[in-house]
């Protein structure tokens, strides 16, 4: 039998006339099948560049696909009418302030738990990475995500992480966020 060949390109048939190598995309399989979730032991050790690179790749995929936004209700006083007039508050205004409108409206914003955690993780990665490729990727993503606020309460944001069908593309990045933000490296990743 012929020795295994490294590199790209079609494999030549061996003496028996069969092809023993078929590119994975032709076969309809992904080149790297996703591993099932497992419970892993965690260690308190520094991050590796490999973990950072995996996080950055997943985050880049999310940014290319598009961030999820939420509607947030805002009540404020404005010199113009925007949204719904809050009639009861408007009637209770003191004299001389009738020209200001008490309004309610929704703002479409990326400020949600998942995006705040992504921003916090990215900021930590920007500070800790030593690889030139990871540094460039992290800072490029940081510029693209500049409008996102950081998480103020990491634990509660992890509890609020959405699992509905619109958030399925966020699920692959969550374990990397937990590893980086909670500073947990698994013994499997250290081998």
Backbone as a printed PyTorch tensor [residue, N CA C, xyz], in Angstrom:
tensor([[[  0.8510,  -1.1830,   0.0000],
         [  0.0000,   0.0000,   0.0000],
         [  0.8880,   1.2350,   0.0000]],

        [[  0.4490,   2.2640,  -0.6730],
         [  1.2220,   3.4980,  -0.8020],
         [  1.2800,   4.2210,   0.5400]],

        [[  2.3650,   4.9520,   0.7300],
         [  2.5360,   5.7200,   1.9640],
         [  1.5420,   6.8700,   1.9740]],

        [[  1.0530,   7.2640,   3.1520],
         [  0.1220,   8.3850,   3.2040],
         [  0.7830,   9.6560,   2.6930]],

        [[  0.0170,  10.4500,   2.0040],
         [  0.5300,  11.6550,   1.3930],
         [  0.0320,  12.8750,   2.1510]],

        [[  0.9180,  13.8020,   2.4060],
         [  0.5400,  15.0370,   3.0750],
         [  0.3610,  16.1190,   2.0250]],

        [[ -0.5570,  17.0100,   2.2600],
         [ -0.7610,  18.1210,   1.3470],
         [ -2.1310,  18.0790,   0.7100]],

        [[ -2.3340,  18.9770,  -0.2370],
         [ -3.6250,  19.1040,  -0.8980],
         [ -3.5890,  18.4440,  -2.2580]],

        [[ -4.7390,  18.3270,  -2.8400],
         [ -4.8260,  17.7890,  -4.1850],
         [ -5.4130,  16.3990,  -4.1730]],

        [[ -5.8820,  15.9640,  -5.3340],
         [ -6.5030,  14.6430,  -5.3980],
         [ -5.4760,  13.5420,  -5.2220]],

        [[ -5.9070,  12.4980,  -4.6530],
         [ -5.0570,  11.3390,  -4.3990],
         [ -5.1060,  10.4240,  -5.6170]],

        [[ -4.0000,   9.9020,  -5.9830],
         [ -3.9350,   8.9850,  -7.1130],
         [ -4.3890,   7.6060,  -6.6690]],

        [[ -5.0430,   6.8750,  -7.5540],
         [ -5.4640,   5.5350,  -7.1880],
         [ -4.2460,   4.6340,  -6.9610]],

        [[ -4.3930,   3.7330,  -5.9980],
         [ -3.2960,   2.7910,  -5.7680],
         [ -3.3650,   1.6810,  -6.8190]],

        [[ -2.5500,   0.6460,  -6.6590],
         [ -2.4280,  -0.3940,  -7.6790],
         [ -3.7320,  -1.1360,  -7.9240]],

        [[ -4.5790,  -1.2190,  -6.9380],
         [ -5.8260,  -1.9410,  -7.1010],
         [ -6.8990,  -1.0990,  -7.7810]],

        [[ -6.6040,   0.1820,  -8.0830],
         [ -7.5290,   1.0140,  -8.8230],
         [ -8.5590,   1.7380,  -7.9810]],

        [[ -8.4320,   1.7540,  -6.6810],
         [ -9.4100,   2.4840,  -5.8850],
         [ -8.7640,   3.7290,  -5.2840]],

        [[ -9.5840,   4.7050,  -5.0120],
         [ -9.0950,   5.9510,  -4.4050],
         [ -9.3690,   5.8460,  -2.9130]],

        [[ -8.3010,   5.9540,  -2.1270],
         [ -8.4800,   5.7840,  -0.6860],
         [ -8.5920,   7.1120,   0.0550]],

        [[ -8.6010,   8.2160,  -0.6870],
         [ -8.7580,   9.5160,  -0.0260],
         [ -9.7500,  10.3460,  -0.8020]],

        [[-10.7100,  10.9600,  -0.1160],
         [-11.7070,  11.8050,  -0.7510],
         [-11.8330,  13.0620,   0.0950]],

        [[-11.7190,  14.2300,  -0.5170],
         [-11.8330,  15.4480,   0.2980],
         [-13.1360,  15.4620,   1.0940]],

        [[-13.0390,  15.9460,   2.3050],
         [-14.1930,  15.9020,   3.1970],
         [-15.3560,  16.7420,   2.6720]],

        [[-15.0860,  17.8310,   1.9790],
         [-16.2080,  18.6370,   1.4940],
         [-16.9460,  17.9490,   0.3560]],

        [[-16.2540,  17.0990,  -0.4120],
         [-16.9380,  16.3360,  -1.4510],
         [-17.8010,  15.2600,  -0.8030]],

        [[-17.2940,  14.6720,   0.2430],
         [-18.0260,  13.6180,   0.9330],
         [-19.2020,  14.1690,   1.7230]],

        [[-19.2970,  15.5190,   1.8960],
         [-20.4120,  16.1120,   2.6100],
         [-20.2200,  16.1510,   4.1190]],

        [[-19.0170,  15.9490,   4.5630],
         [-18.7340,  16.0020,   6.0010],
         [-17.8630,  17.2070,   6.2830]],

        [[-18.0130,  17.7620,   7.4600],
         [-17.1430,  18.8650,   7.8280],
         [-15.7660,  18.3030,   8.1620]],

        [[-14.6900,  19.0460,   7.8840],
         [-13.3590,  18.5220,   8.1210],
         [-13.0680,  18.2840,   9.5940]],

        [[-13.7110,  19.0180,  10.4560],
         [-13.4780,  18.8730,  11.8820],
         [-14.8300,  18.7080,  12.5560]],

        [[-15.2980,  17.4720,  12.7700],
         [-16.6290,  17.3000,  13.3510],
         [-16.6800,  17.8770,  14.7560]],

        [[-17.7860,  18.5190,  15.1130],
         [-17.8740,  19.1040,  16.4510],
         [-17.8640,  18.0170,  17.5200]],

        [[-17.1020,  18.2600,  18.5420],
         [-17.0150,  17.3000,  19.6350],
         [-18.2150,  17.4610,  20.5520]],

        [[-18.7150,  16.3800,  21.1080],
         [-19.8370,  16.5010,  22.0330],
         [-19.3930,  17.1880,  23.3210]],

        [[-20.3500,  17.8290,  23.9740],
         [-20.0500,  18.4880,  25.2390],
         [-19.7090,  17.4470,  26.2900]],

        [[-18.7720,  17.7970,  27.1340],
         [-18.3620,  16.8860,  28.1950],
         [-18.0720,  17.7010,  29.4430]],

        [[-18.1450,  17.0530,  30.5780],
         [-17.7570,  17.7490,  31.7980],
         [-16.2480,  17.6050,  31.9350]],

        [[-15.5810,  18.7280,  32.0670],
         [-14.1310,  18.7340,  32.1040],
         [-13.6450,  19.2640,  33.4400]],

        [[-12.5130,  18.7550,  33.8750],
         [-11.8970,  19.2870,  35.0750],
         [-11.2420,  20.6110,  34.7190]],

        [[-11.3050,  21.5680,  35.6310],
         [-10.7070,  22.8640,  35.3430],
         [ -9.4740,  23.0690,  36.2060]],

        [[ -8.5120,  23.7780,  35.6270],
         [ -7.2760,  24.1010,  36.3150],
         [ -7.1180,  25.6110,  36.3370]],

        [[ -6.3720,  26.0930,  37.2950],
         [ -6.1320,  27.5220,  37.4070],
         [ -4.7580,  27.8260,  36.8030]],

        [[ -4.6970,  27.9470,  35.4740],
         [ -3.4450,  28.2020,  34.7670],
         [ -3.6760,  29.3010,  33.7390]],

        [[ -2.6020,  29.9040,  33.2310],
         [ -2.7760,  30.9720,  32.2320],
         [ -3.3810,  30.4670,  30.9280]],

        [[ -3.9660,  31.3920,  30.1970],
         [ -4.5850,  31.0560,  28.9150],
         [ -3.5280,  30.7000,  27.8840]],

        [[ -3.8860,  29.8120,  27.0020],
         [ -2.9920,  29.5070,  25.8930],
         [ -3.4500,  30.2840,  24.6710]],

        [[ -2.5500,  30.4810,  23.7660],
         [ -2.8770,  31.1970,  22.5380],
         [ -3.8690,  30.4160,  21.6860]],

        [[ -3.8750,  29.0980,  21.8260],
         [ -4.8120,  28.2840,  21.0620],
         [ -6.2530,  28.5740,  21.4840]],

        [[ -6.4810,  28.6880,  22.7770],
         [ -7.8240,  28.9990,  23.2820],
         [ -8.2500,  30.3770,  22.7890]],

        [[ -7.3300,  31.3130,  22.8350],
         [ -7.6350,  32.6680,  22.3720],
         [ -7.9650,  32.6560,  20.8800]],

        [[ -7.2060,  31.8960,  20.1080],
         [ -7.4510,  31.8220,  18.6660],
         [ -8.8220,  31.2060,  18.3790]],

        [[ -9.2060,  30.1800,  19.1250],
         [-10.5260,  29.5610,  18.9270],
         [-11.6450,  30.5460,  19.2610]],

        [[-11.4820,  31.2810,  20.3610],
         [-12.4820,  32.2880,  20.7260],
         [-12.6030,  33.3450,  19.6300]],

        [[-11.4660,  33.8290,  19.1440],
         [-11.4900,  34.8740,  18.1220],
         [-12.1230,  34.3720,  16.8270]],

        [[-11.8950,  33.1220,  16.4760],
         [-12.5050,  32.5540,  15.2640],
         [-14.0290,  32.4820,  15.4110]],

        [[-14.4980,  32.0390,  16.5730],
         [-15.9460,  31.9600,  16.8090],
         [-16.5710,  33.3550,  16.8400]],

        [[-15.8940,  34.3000,  17.4710],
         [-16.4080,  35.6670,  17.5420],
         [-16.4530,  36.3000,  16.1500]],

        [[-15.4470,  36.0480,  15.3320],
         [-15.4370,  36.5640,  13.9740],
         [-16.6120,  36.0010,  13.1760]],

        [[-16.9200,  34.7310,  13.3890],
         [-18.0680,  34.1120,  12.7200],
         [-19.3780,  34.8070,  13.1310]],

        [[-19.5070,  35.1160,  14.4130],
         [-20.7170,  35.7980,  14.9030],
         [-20.8180,  37.1980,  14.3110]],

        [[-19.7040,  37.9130,  14.2710],
         [-19.7200,  39.2760,  13.7370],
         [-20.0660,  39.2550,  12.2550]],

        [[-19.5340,  38.2890,  11.5120],
         [-19.8580,  38.1970,  10.0880],
         [-21.3320,  37.8510,   9.8710]],

        [[-21.8630,  37.0060,  10.7340],
         [-23.2680,  36.6210,  10.6040],
         [-24.2010,  37.7320,  11.0780]],

        [[-23.7610,  38.4980,  12.0550],
         [-24.5630,  39.6090,  12.5760],
         [-24.8800,  39.4340,  14.0460]],

        [[-24.7060,  40.5010,  14.8020],
         [-25.0140,  40.4770,  16.2280],
         [-26.5190,  40.5000,  16.4360]],

        [[-26.9540,  39.9440,  17.5480],
         [-28.3670,  39.9960,  17.9110],
         [-28.6370,  41.2880,  18.6760]],

        [[-29.7450,  41.9190,  18.3600],
         [-30.1520,  43.1690,  18.9940],
         [-31.4430,  42.9360,  19.7730]],

        [[-31.7500,  43.8360,  20.6930],
         [-32.9700,  43.8020,  21.4890],
         [-33.6420,  45.1610,  21.4570]],

        [[-34.9430,  45.1740,  21.6590],
         [-35.6650,  46.4270,  21.8700],
         [-35.6860,  46.7220,  23.3650]],

        [[-35.2880,  47.9270,  23.7420],
         [-35.3370,  48.3350,  25.1470],
         [-36.2350,  49.5590,  25.2630]],

        [[-37.1460,  49.5130,  26.2390],
         [-38.0770,  50.6100,  26.4700],
         [-37.3510,  51.7440,  27.1850]],

        [[-37.5150,  52.9540,  26.6510],
         [-36.8890,  54.1480,  27.2170],
         [-37.9810,  55.1560,  27.5130]],

        [[-37.9660,  55.6910,  28.7260],
         [-38.8720,  56.7800,  29.0890],
         [-38.0230,  58.0010,  29.3710]],

        [[-38.3320,  59.0990,  28.6600],
         [-37.5190,  60.3030,  28.8330],
         [-38.3190,  61.5540,  28.4950]],

        [[-37.7280,  62.6840,  28.8740],
         [-38.3230,  63.9850,  28.5680],
         [-37.5680,  64.5710,  27.3810]],

        [[-38.3340,  64.9780,  26.3410],
         [-37.7120,  65.4930,  25.1270],
         [-38.4180,  66.7480,  24.6490]],

        [[-37.7180,  67.5800,  23.8770],
         [-38.3610,  68.7830,  23.3300],
         [-39.2370,  68.4740,  22.1230]],

        [[-39.2540,  67.2510,  21.6590],
         [-40.0740,  66.8590,  20.5160],
         [-40.7560,  65.5440,  20.8430]],

        [[-41.7880,  65.2470,  20.0950],
         [-42.5600,  64.0350,  20.3260],
         [-41.9390,  62.8760,  19.5480]],

        [[-41.5930,  61.8400,  20.2780],
         [-41.0100,  60.6420,  19.6800],
         [-41.6280,  59.4440,  20.3780]],

        [[-42.2300,  58.5580,  19.6580],
         [-42.8370,  57.3870,  20.2610],
         [-44.1970,  57.7150,  20.8420]],

        [[-44.4340,  57.2060,  22.0490],
         [-45.7190,  57.3420,  22.7180],
         [-45.6560,  58.4620,  23.7550]],

        [[-46.6800,  59.2550,  23.8190],
         [-46.7480,  60.2940,  24.8380],
         [-47.2190,  59.6670,  26.1390]],

        [[-46.4740,  59.8870,  27.2130],
         [-46.8580,  59.4070,  28.5330],
         [-47.8140,  60.4560,  29.1230]],

        [[-49.1010,  60.2420,  28.9230],
         [-50.1130,  61.2620,  29.2010],
         [-50.1600,  61.6130,  30.6860]],

        [[-50.1540,  60.6250,  31.5550],
         [-50.2800,  60.9100,  32.9960],
         [-49.1020,  61.7400,  33.5040]],

        [[-47.9080,  61.4180,  33.0900],
         [-46.7380,  62.1940,  33.5190],
         [-46.7600,  63.5800,  32.8840]],

        [[-47.2340,  63.6690,  31.6680],
         [-47.3190,  64.9590,  30.9740],
         [-48.2940,  65.8940,  31.6890]],

        [[-49.4350,  65.3520,  32.1570],
         [-50.4240,  66.1780,  32.8530],
         [-49.9240,  66.6490,  34.2140]],

        [[-49.0430,  65.9060,  34.8350],
         [-48.5300,  66.2540,  36.1730],
         [-47.3400,  67.2070,  36.1310]],

        [[-46.9080,  67.6050,  34.9670],
         [-45.7610,  68.5060,  34.8610],
         [-46.0870,  69.8660,  35.4540]],

        [[-45.1100,  70.5110,  36.0830],
         [-45.3430,  71.8500,  36.6470],
         [-45.5210,  72.8890,  35.5310]],

        [[-46.1350,  74.0140,  35.8580],
         [-46.3200,  75.0780,  34.8510],
         [-44.9570,  75.5520,  34.3330]],

        [[-44.9170,  75.8670,  33.0800],
         [-43.6600,  76.3210,  32.4770],
         [-42.8800,  75.1910,  31.8160]],

        [[-43.3240,  73.9590,  31.9880],
         [-42.6290,  72.8250,  31.3720],
         [-43.5270,  72.1000,  30.3760]],

        [[-44.6130,  72.7640,  29.9780],
         [-45.5460,  72.1270,  29.0540],
         [-44.9360,  71.9010,  27.6750]],

        [[-43.8850,  72.6430,  27.3600],
         [-43.2530,  72.5070,  26.0500],
         [-42.3290,  71.2810,  25.9640]],

        [[-42.0950,  70.6260,  27.0860],
         [-41.2800,  69.3990,  27.1190],
         [-42.2320,  68.2010,  27.1420]],

        [[-41.9370,  67.1970,  26.3440],
         [-42.8030,  66.0260,  26.2210],
         [-42.2380,  64.8430,  27.0030]],

        [[-43.0930,  64.2100,  27.7770],
         [-42.7460,  62.9700,  28.4770],
         [-43.1090,  61.8110,  27.5380]],

        [[-42.1030,  61.1160,  27.0420],
         [-42.3460,  60.0960,  26.0160],
         [-41.8360,  58.7290,  26.4400]],

        [[-42.3640,  57.7210,  25.7490],
         [-41.9250,  56.3310,  25.8590],
         [-41.6570,  55.8360,  24.4520]],

        [[-40.5120,  55.2170,  24.2490],
         [-40.2190,  54.6230,  22.9530],
         [-39.2170,  53.4840,  23.1230]],

        [[-39.1400,  52.6510,  22.1010],
         [-38.2090,  51.5230,  22.1060],
         [-36.9710,  51.8780,  21.2980]],

        [[-35.8250,  51.4350,  21.8130],
         [-34.5570,  51.6340,  21.1250],
         [-34.0180,  50.2500,  20.7640]],

        [[-33.6610,  50.0760,  19.5070],
         [-33.1080,  48.8100,  19.0180],
         [-31.6080,  48.8470,  19.2870]],

        [[-31.1450,  48.0720,  20.2570],
         [-29.7730,  48.1730,  20.7330],
         [-29.1100,  46.8030,  20.8670]],

        [[-27.7940,  46.7470,  20.7070],
         [-27.0810,  45.4780,  20.8880],
         [-26.7520,  45.1910,  22.3580]],

        [[-27.2350,  46.0110,  23.2670],
         [-26.9380,  45.8470,  24.6870],
         [-27.7690,  44.7000,  25.2550]],

        [[-27.2090,  43.4970,  25.1820],
         [-27.8300,  42.3060,  25.7570],
         [-26.7350,  41.4750,  26.4000]],

        [[-27.1070,  40.5300,  27.2440],
         [-26.1510,  39.7930,  28.0730],
         [-25.0650,  39.1200,  27.2390]],

        [[-25.4310,  38.4790,  26.1500],
         [-24.4620,  37.7510,  25.3350],
         [-23.4200,  38.6980,  24.7470]],

        [[-23.8700,  39.8230,  24.2170],
         [-22.9460,  40.7750,  23.6000],
         [-22.0540,  41.4460,  24.6330]],

        [[-22.5880,  41.7060,  25.8290],
         [-21.7530,  42.2860,  26.8920],
         [-20.6530,  41.3110,  27.2960]],

        [[-20.9830,  40.0170,  27.3760],
         [-19.9720,  39.0140,  27.7230],
         [-18.9310,  38.8780,  26.6160]],

        [[-19.3620,  38.9430,  25.3780],
         [-18.4060,  38.8770,  24.2740],
         [-17.4390,  40.0540,  24.3290]],

        [[-17.9640,  41.2320,  24.6290],
         [-17.1050,  42.4210,  24.7070],
         [-16.1180,  42.3080,  25.8670]],

        [[-16.5790,  41.8320,  27.0160],
         [-15.6900,  41.6790,  28.1740],
         [-14.5960,  40.6490,  27.8880]],

        [[-14.9690,  39.5560,  27.2500],
         [-13.9920,  38.5260,  26.9100],
         [-12.9880,  39.0750,  25.9080]],

        [[-13.4600,  39.8050,  24.9300],
         [-12.5680,  40.3690,  23.9250],
         [-11.5860,  41.3630,  24.5440]],

        [[-12.0450,  42.1790,  25.4750],
         [-11.1400,  43.1150,  26.1430],
         [-10.0580,  42.3840,  26.9170]],

        [[-10.4270,  41.2880,  27.5860],
         [ -9.4480,  40.4960,  28.3180],
         [ -8.4500,  39.8440,  27.3630]],

        [[ -8.9300,  39.3490,  26.2390],
         [ -8.0540,  38.7310,  25.2370],
         [ -7.0870,  39.7660,  24.6660]],

        [[ -7.5710,  40.9810,  24.4050],
         [ -6.6950,  42.0400,  23.8770],
         [ -5.5360,  42.3280,  24.8270]],

        [[ -5.7860,  42.2360,  26.1110],
         [ -4.7450,  42.5090,  27.1010],
         [ -3.7830,  41.3380,  27.2760]],

        [[ -4.2700,  40.1030,  27.1290],
         [ -3.4640,  38.9450,  27.4910],
         [ -2.7590,  38.2480,  26.3400]],

        [[ -3.1510,  38.4840,  25.1080],
         [ -2.5580,  37.7430,  24.0110],
         [ -1.1310,  38.2110,  23.7280]],

        [[ -0.2970,  37.2560,  23.3250],
         [  1.0960,  37.5630,  22.9880],
         [  1.3940,  37.2280,  21.5290]],

        [[  0.5090,  36.5110,  20.8830],
         [  0.6850,  36.1460,  19.4810],
         [  0.3260,  37.3300,  18.5910]],

        [[  1.1180,  37.5690,  17.5570],
         [  0.8740,  38.6960,  16.6570],
         [ -0.4450,  38.5170,  15.8960]],

        [[ -0.7160,  37.3090,  15.4300],
         [ -1.9630,  37.0640,  14.6960],
         [ -3.1820,  37.2790,  15.5810]],

        [[ -3.1260,  36.7360,  16.7960],
         [ -4.2430,  36.9130,  17.7310],
         [ -4.4020,  38.3750,  18.1170]],

        [[ -3.2940,  39.0830,  18.2940],
         [ -3.3480,  40.4930,  18.6670],
         [ -4.0460,  41.2920,  17.5680]],

        [[ -3.6660,  41.0410,  16.3070],
         [ -4.2880,  41.7600,  15.1860],
         [ -5.7740,  41.4420,  15.0860]],

        [[ -6.1210,  40.1630,  15.1870],
         [ -7.5340,  39.7720,  15.1020],
         [ -8.3420,  40.3750,  16.2410]],

        [[ -7.7850,  40.3190,  17.4510],
         [ -8.4970,  40.8380,  18.6170],
         [ -8.7410,  42.3420,  18.5040]],

        [[ -7.7500,  43.0800,  18.0810],
         [ -7.9210,  44.5250,  17.9890],
         [ -8.8270,  44.9210,  16.8120]],

        [[ -8.7980,  44.1560,  15.7440],
         [ -9.7240,  44.4180,  14.6400],
         [-11.1660,  44.1890,  15.0870]],

        [[-11.4050,  43.0910,  15.8070],
         [-12.7470,  42.8280,  16.3260],
         [-13.1480,  43.8590,  17.3740]],

        [[-12.1910,  44.3160,  18.1420],
         [-12.4800,  45.3150,  19.1690],
         [-12.9730,  46.6170,  18.5390]],

        [[-12.3960,  46.9960,  17.4260],
         [-12.8460,  48.1980,  16.7240],
         [-14.2550,  47.9840,  16.1670]],

        [[-14.5050,  46.7900,  15.6370],
         [-15.8180,  46.5040,  15.0550],
         [-16.9140,  46.4080,  16.1120]],

        [[-16.5370,  46.0720,  17.3540],
         [-17.5140,  45.9260,  18.4380],
         [-17.4250,  47.0750,  19.4420]],

        [[-16.9320,  48.2050,  19.0200],
         [-16.7140,  49.3320,  19.9330],
         [-18.0070,  49.8300,  20.5760]],

        [[-19.1420,  49.6600,  19.9090],
         [-20.4060,  50.1730,  20.4420],
         [-20.9700,  49.3180,  21.5730]],

        [[-20.4280,  48.1170,  21.7680],
         [-20.9510,  47.2330,  22.8110],
         [-20.4120,  47.6200,  24.1820]],

        [[-21.2630,  47.6360,  25.1960],
         [-20.7660,  47.8870,  26.5580],
         [-20.1940,  46.6070,  27.1600]],

        [[-19.3540,  46.7750,  28.1730],
         [-18.8050,  45.6190,  28.8810],
         [-19.8100,  45.1110,  29.9000]],

        [[-19.6210,  43.8790,  30.3110],
         [-20.4810,  43.2860,  31.3300],
         [-20.1040,  43.8370,  32.7030]],

        [[-21.0980,  44.2290,  33.4610],
         [-20.8580,  44.6950,  34.8340],
         [-20.9730,  43.5640,  35.8400]],

        [[-21.7770,  42.5500,  35.5110],
         [-21.9740,  41.3940,  36.3840],
         [-21.8980,  40.1300,  35.5250]],

        [[-20.7380,  39.5260,  35.4980],
         [-20.4770,  38.3940,  34.6100],
         [-21.3620,  37.1980,  34.9430]],

        [[-21.4960,  36.8780,  36.2180],
         [-22.2810,  35.7030,  36.6060],
         [-23.7420,  35.8370,  36.1910]],

        [[-24.3430,  36.9900,  36.4190],
         [-25.7560,  37.1490,  36.0490],
         [-25.9240,  37.2050,  34.5340]],

        [[-24.9340,  37.7380,  33.8190],
         [-25.0220,  37.7380,  32.3600],
         [-24.9210,  36.3240,  31.8040]],

        [[-24.1150,  35.4640,  32.4190],
         [-24.0750,  34.0690,  31.9870],
         [-25.4180,  33.3820,  32.2520]],

        [[-26.0740,  33.7340,  33.3570],
         [-27.4040,  33.1530,  33.6340],
         [-28.4460,  33.6490,  32.6400]],

        [[-28.2760,  34.8860,  32.1500],
         [-29.2300,  35.4720,  31.2130],
         [-28.9310,  35.1290,  29.7510]],

        [[-27.9130,  34.3270,  29.5040],
         [-27.5290,  33.9650,  28.1370],
         [-28.7020,  33.2620,  27.4690]],

        [[-29.1520,  33.7720,  26.3470],
         [-30.3100,  33.2270,  25.6390],
         [-30.0070,  31.9190,  24.9290]],

        [[-30.9890,  31.0170,  24.9350],
         [-30.8200,  29.7260,  24.2660],
         [-31.9190,  29.4870,  23.2380]],

        [[-32.6320,  30.5340,  22.8370],
         [-33.7010,  30.3510,  21.8560],
         [-33.1080,  30.1260,  20.4610]],

        [[-33.9600,  29.8650,  19.5070],
         [-33.4910,  29.4930,  18.1760],
         [-32.7760,  30.6320,  17.4600]],

        [[-33.0380,  31.8730,  17.8360],
         [-32.3480,  32.9900,  17.2150],
         [-30.9210,  33.1560,  17.7420]],

        [[-30.6160,  32.4640,  18.8190],
         [-29.2940,  32.5840,  19.4360],
         [-28.4370,  31.3390,  19.2330]],

        [[-28.8010,  30.4530,  18.3380],
         [-28.0400,  29.2130,  18.1760],
         [-26.6200,  29.4630,  17.6860]],

        [[-26.4100,  30.4990,  16.8920],
         [-25.0450,  30.7530,  16.4110],
         [-24.1450,  31.3210,  17.5080]],

        [[-24.6930,  31.6880,  18.6500],
         [-23.9080,  32.1500,  19.7860],
         [-23.4330,  30.9850,  20.6730]],

        [[-24.0240,  29.8060,  20.5270],
         [-23.7380,  28.7030,  21.4440],
         [-22.3020,  28.2070,  21.3470]],

        [[-21.6810,  28.2850,  20.1780],
         [-20.3180,  27.7740,  20.0200],
         [-19.2900,  28.6380,  20.7480]],

        [[-19.5740,  29.9100,  20.9570],
         [-18.6100,  30.7990,  21.5890],
         [-18.7490,  30.8140,  23.1150]],

        [[-19.8620,  30.3630,  23.6300],
         [-20.0870,  30.4280,  25.0730],
         [-19.0320,  29.6840,  25.9020]],

        [[-18.6490,  28.4280,  25.5590],
         [-17.6240,  27.7610,  26.3640],
         [-16.2960,  28.5140,  26.3850]],

        [[-15.9480,  29.1430,  25.2610],
         [-14.6880,  29.9020,  25.2230],
         [-14.7860,  31.1350,  26.1040]],

        [[-15.9440,  31.7720,  26.1390],
         [-16.1410,  32.9190,  27.0330],
         [-16.0100,  32.4880,  28.4900]],

        [[-16.5980,  31.3420,  28.8280],
         [-16.5120,  30.8540,  30.2050],
         [-15.0780,  30.5340,  30.5790]],

        [[-14.3490,  29.8950,  29.6880],
         [-12.9510,  29.5480,  29.9770],
         [-12.1230,  30.8050,  30.1860]],

        [[-12.3010,  31.7900,  29.3230],
         [-11.4720,  32.9960,  29.3930],
         [-11.8990,  33.9170,  30.5310]],

        [[-13.1970,  34.1910,  30.6520],
         [-13.6510,  35.1310,  31.6810],
         [-13.5400,  34.5740,  33.0920]],

        [[-13.8740,  33.2940,  33.2260],
         [-13.8170,  32.6960,  34.5600],
         [-12.4390,  32.1280,  34.8650]],

        [[-11.4970,  32.3270,  33.9330],
         [-10.0970,  31.9130,  34.0920],
         [ -9.9800,  30.4330,  34.4430]],

        [[-10.6900,  29.6170,  33.6780],
         [-10.6390,  28.1740,  33.8910],
         [-10.0770,  27.5100,  32.6530]],

        [[ -8.9970,  26.8480,  32.8100],
         [ -8.4630,  26.0390,  31.7170],
         [ -8.7450,  24.5890,  32.0650]],

        [[ -9.1080,  23.8130,  31.0820],
         [ -9.3920,  22.4130,  31.3420],
         [ -8.1220,  21.5930,  31.2110]],

        [[ -8.0890,  20.4870,  31.9230],
         [ -6.9180,  19.6270,  31.8480],
         [ -6.7610,  19.0500,  30.4500]],

        [[ -7.8760,  18.8950,  29.7200],
         [ -7.8030,  18.3690,  28.3640],
         [ -7.0940,  19.3510,  27.4360]],

        [[ -7.3070,  20.6520,  27.6150],
         [ -6.6780,  21.6530,  26.7660],
         [ -5.2080,  21.8350,  27.0750]],

        [[ -4.7790,  21.3970,  28.2240],
         [ -3.3900,  21.5800,  28.6160],
         [ -2.4860,  20.4860,  28.0850]],

        [[ -3.0310,  19.4260,  27.5200],
         [ -2.2160,  18.3190,  27.0290],
         [ -1.6600,  18.5950,  25.6730]]])
